[in-house]
Amino acid sequence: MQLHIGGYIPTSFLDYPGNTAAVVFFAGCQFRCPFCHNPELAIAAEENETTEPDGILADLAKRSIFLDGVCVTGGEPTLQPGLLPFLRQIRSLGLKVKLDTNGARPDVLERILSEELADYAAMDLKAPEATYPPACGRKDDATLLPLVRKSIVLLMGGSIPFEFRTTLVPGLHRIEDAPLLGRMAEGAPLFVLQNFRPGHTLDPGFSSLVPFSMEFLEEFRTGLLPFVGEVKIRA
């Protein structure tokens, strides 16, 4: 069981809502979102040697009495060939699992759900369907949307709590996109909005963009509300 591990946080109170969790970051992502604020993880799988996660699992076992669960994030965790065995080992420690995913590997997501290897999932919806591939840095990729749609269906028909989430980025999102995203996620219990964070981005041209105002986020939230159960704005 070898994995491209890009980082590890022993304790976080933010990454798994309502839970104290460790966070495991996996290196590598098939997307090249220009606004990505962690480009080293997205593009550096080749530079992160595959690692046996024994040290992390030993630490989790030692600290399991203080933890509720583990957040597996990235990068994109579902690209890791050893992900499922890793999740099984986390489960054997009595810890819950939160999966962060971009939804482009529904085959892996389906196995995780069918084996009950996750207790919560957070899936990114990058943009409305018409602009989805370019928002992911995969312009003209016709294979992408069917995969994302299948992952939406899997989560909607599954048994675990989940959220869809969108990072709102100046130049990529407009108020008019709110109902379009809402229709993609229609019937979901929770949709989370995050504001773009400038600074260190995959595309340097995005690094100095000014984030949206809170008024914009609130208006966007209002446009989503008719389609989903709850919309949260998360700092």
C-alpha positions as CSV (number, residue, x, y, z in Angstrom):
1,M,0.0,0.0,0.0
2,Q,2.0,2.9,-1.3
3,L,0.7,6.5,-1.5
4,H,1.8,9.9,-2.7
5,I,1.5,11.7,0.6
6,G,2.0,15.4,0.4
7,G,1.4,16.4,4.0
8,Y,-0.1,15.5,7.4
9,I,-1.8,17.6,10.1
10,P,-2.2,15.6,13.3
11,T,-5.1,17.7,14.6
12,S,-7.5,20.1,12.9
13,F,-10.8,21.6,14.2
14,L,-11.7,23.0,10.7
15,D,-11.4,20.3,8.1
16,Y,-14.1,17.9,9.3
17,P,-17.1,19.9,10.4
18,G,-18.1,19.1,14.0
19,N,-15.2,16.8,14.5
20,T,-11.6,16.8,15.7
21,A,-9.7,15.2,12.9
22,A,-6.3,14.5,11.5
23,V,-5.8,15.6,7.9
24,V,-3.9,13.6,5.3
25,F,-3.0,15.4,2.1
26,F,-2.4,13.4,-1.1
27,A,-0.2,14.8,-3.9
28,G,-1.5,14.8,-7.5
29,C,-4.6,16.0,-9.2
30,Q,-5.9,15.6,-12.7
31,F,-7.3,19.1,-12.7
32,R,-5.3,22.3,-13.2
33,C,-7.8,24.9,-11.8
34,P,-6.1,28.2,-12.3
35,F,-7.3,29.5,-9.0
36,C,-5.9,26.5,-7.0
37,H,-4.2,27.9,-3.8
38,N,-2.2,24.7,-3.3
39,P,-0.5,24.1,-6.6
40,E,2.4,22.1,-5.2
41,L,0.0,19.4,-4.2
42,A,-1.9,19.5,-7.5
43,I,1.1,19.1,-9.8
44,A,3.8,17.5,-7.6
45,A,2.9,13.8,-7.4
46,E,6.0,12.9,-9.4
47,E,8.1,14.8,-6.9
48,N,6.5,13.1,-3.9
49,E,7.9,9.6,-3.7
50,T,5.3,6.9,-2.9
51,T,5.3,6.4,0.8
52,E,4.2,3.5,3.1
53,P,1.8,5.3,5.4
54,D,2.9,3.2,8.4
55,G,4.1,6.2,10.3
56,I,0.8,8.1,9.9
57,L,-1.3,5.0,10.8
58,A,0.9,4.5,13.9
59,D,0.3,8.1,14.9
60,L,-3.4,7.8,14.3
61,A,-3.5,4.7,16.4
62,K,-1.7,6.4,19.3
63,R,-4.0,9.4,19.2
64,S,-7.2,7.8,18.2
65,I,-8.7,8.4,21.7
66,F,-8.4,12.1,21.1
67,L,-9.6,12.1,17.5
68,D,-13.0,11.7,16.0
69,G,-11.8,11.0,12.5
70,V,-9.5,11.7,9.5
71,C,-10.0,14.0,6.6
72,V,-8.4,12.7,3.4
73,T,-7.9,15.5,0.9
74,G,-5.4,16.6,-1.7
75,G,-4.7,17.0,-4.4
76,E,-7.2,14.4,-5.3
77,P,-7.4,11.4,-3.1
78,T,-9.2,9.1,-5.5
79,L,-6.2,9.0,-7.8
80,Q,-4.3,7.0,-5.2
81,P,-4.1,3.3,-6.0
82,G,-3.7,2.5,-2.3
83,L,-6.5,4.7,-1.1
84,L,-9.1,2.0,-0.3
85,P,-6.7,-0.1,1.8
86,F,-5.6,3.0,3.6
87,L,-9.3,3.9,4.4
88,R,-9.9,0.3,5.6
89,Q,-7.0,0.7,8.1
90,I,-8.3,4.0,9.3
91,R,-11.7,2.3,9.9
92,S,-10.0,-0.5,11.8
93,L,-8.8,2.2,14.3
94,G,-12.4,3.2,15.0
95,L,-12.0,6.6,13.3
96,K,-14.5,8.2,11.0
97,V,-13.5,9.3,7.5
98,K,-14.2,12.5,5.6
99,L,-13.4,12.4,1.9
100,D,-12.7,15.5,-0.1
101,T,-13.0,14.9,-3.9
102,N,-13.4,16.7,-7.2
103,G,-15.8,13.9,-8.4
104,A,-13.9,12.9,-11.5
105,R,-13.4,9.3,-10.4
106,P,-16.9,8.1,-9.8
107,D,-15.7,4.5,-10.0
108,V,-13.5,5.0,-6.9
109,L,-16.2,7.0,-5.1
110,E,-18.7,4.2,-5.8
111,R,-16.4,1.6,-4.2
112,I,-15.9,3.8,-1.2
113,L,-19.6,4.3,-0.7
114,S,-20.4,0.6,-1.3
115,E,-17.8,-0.5,1.2
116,E,-18.9,2.2,3.7
117,L,-15.4,3.5,3.9
118,A,-16.5,7.2,4.4
119,D,-18.8,8.9,6.8
120,Y,-18.9,12.3,5.1
121,A,-18.0,13.6,1.7
122,A,-17.3,17.1,0.3
123,M,-17.4,17.3,-3.5
124,D,-16.3,20.4,-5.4
125,L,-18.6,21.8,-8.1
126,K,-16.2,24.0,-9.9
127,A,-18.6,26.0,-12.2
128,P,-21.8,25.7,-14.2
129,E,-21.7,23.0,-16.9
130,A,-21.0,25.3,-19.8
131,T,-17.8,26.5,-18.2
132,Y,-16.8,23.5,-16.2
133,P,-13.9,22.2,-18.2
134,P,-12.1,25.5,-18.5
135,A,-12.6,26.2,-14.8
136,C,-10.8,22.9,-14.1
137,G,-8.0,23.8,-16.5
138,R,-9.2,21.1,-18.9
139,K,-10.7,23.1,-21.8
140,D,-12.6,21.1,-24.4
141,D,-12.4,17.9,-22.3
142,A,-15.7,16.3,-23.2
143,T,-15.1,13.4,-20.8
144,L,-15.2,15.4,-17.7
145,L,-18.9,16.4,-17.1
146,P,-20.3,12.9,-17.4
147,L,-17.9,11.8,-14.7
148,V,-18.9,14.7,-12.4
149,R,-22.6,14.1,-13.1
150,K,-22.2,10.4,-12.1
151,S,-20.5,11.4,-8.8
152,I,-23.3,13.8,-8.1
153,V,-25.9,11.0,-8.6
154,L,-23.8,8.6,-6.4
155,L,-23.8,11.1,-3.5
156,M,-27.4,12.0,-3.9
157,G,-28.4,8.3,-3.8
158,G,-26.0,7.3,-1.1
159,S,-26.5,7.0,2.6
160,I,-23.8,9.3,4.0
161,P,-24.0,13.0,4.7
162,F,-22.3,15.2,2.1
163,E,-21.9,18.7,0.8
164,F,-21.3,20.2,-2.5
165,R,-19.0,23.3,-2.5
166,T,-17.9,26.0,-4.9
167,T,-15.1,28.4,-4.6
168,L,-16.3,31.7,-6.1
169,V,-13.6,33.3,-8.3
170,P,-13.8,36.7,-9.9
171,G,-13.7,36.4,-13.7
172,L,-15.0,32.8,-13.5
173,H,-18.3,33.2,-11.7
174,R,-21.3,35.6,-12.0
175,I,-24.4,36.0,-10.0
176,E,-26.3,34.4,-12.9
177,D,-24.4,31.2,-12.2
178,A,-26.1,30.6,-8.9
179,P,-29.3,28.9,-10.3
180,L,-27.2,27.0,-12.9
181,L,-25.1,25.5,-10.1
182,G,-28.3,25.0,-8.1
183,R,-29.8,22.9,-10.8
184,M,-26.7,20.7,-10.9
185,A,-27.0,20.0,-7.2
186,E,-30.8,20.2,-7.0
187,G,-32.2,18.4,-3.9
188,A,-28.8,18.3,-2.1
189,P,-29.0,18.9,1.6
190,L,-26.1,21.3,1.8
191,F,-24.2,23.6,-0.6
192,V,-21.1,25.5,0.7
193,L,-19.8,28.7,-0.8
194,Q,-16.1,29.6,-0.3
195,N,-14.6,32.9,-1.4
196,F,-11.5,32.9,-3.6
197,R,-8.3,33.4,-1.8
198,P,-5.6,35.4,-3.6
199,G,-1.9,35.0,-3.1
200,H,-0.3,31.7,-4.2
201,T,-2.3,30.3,-7.1
202,L,-1.5,27.8,-9.8
203,D,-2.0,30.5,-12.5
204,P,0.0,33.5,-11.4
205,G,-2.5,35.7,-13.2
206,F,-5.0,34.9,-10.5
207,S,-2.8,35.7,-7.6
208,S,-3.7,39.4,-7.3
209,L,-7.4,39.1,-8.0
210,V,-9.6,40.9,-5.4
211,P,-12.1,38.4,-3.8
212,F,-15.8,39.0,-4.1
213,S,-17.5,41.1,-1.5
214,M,-19.7,39.6,1.2
215,E,-22.7,41.2,-0.6
216,F,-21.9,39.2,-3.7
217,L,-21.6,36.0,-1.7
218,E,-24.9,36.7,0.0
219,E,-26.7,37.4,-3.3
220,F,-25.2,34.2,-4.8
221,R,-26.4,32.3,-1.7
222,T,-29.9,33.6,-2.3
223,G,-29.8,32.4,-5.9
224,L,-28.9,28.9,-4.7
225,L,-31.4,28.5,-1.9
226,P,-34.5,27.5,-4.1
227,F,-32.6,24.4,-5.2
228,V,-30.9,23.0,-2.1
229,G,-31.7,22.5,1.6
230,E,-29.1,24.8,3.0
231,V,-26.4,27.2,1.7
232,K,-23.5,28.1,4.0
233,I,-20.8,30.7,3.4
234,R,-17.6,29.3,4.8
235,A,-14.6,31.5,5.5
